[in-house]
């Protein structure tokens, strides 16, 4: 997994790529917390995600909840097909604001 915090139009964006799984959970958690604390408009881009597990989906949703508790909206951008498929299989597509595609 690559987890890179970059700047897009003056806003921090956390870019995830590769296989994102439970073994990267702690690093991803820390990166998400830093992202949420650093901006009013936190965004996670997942266009480079090639594989994602249910634990990671749950972690991302927990980050979304944490952002909401801080009065922020965690935005999702660049959803890859593998991410979309994993969210669909886990029954979580709607929680990410994704259309459940078969």
Secondary structure, 3 states (H helix, E strand, C coil): CEEEEEEECCEEEEEEEEEECHHHHHHHHHHHHHHHHHCCCCEEEEEEEEEECHHHHHHHHHHHHHHHHCCCCCEEECCCHHHHHHHHHCCCHHHHCCCCCC
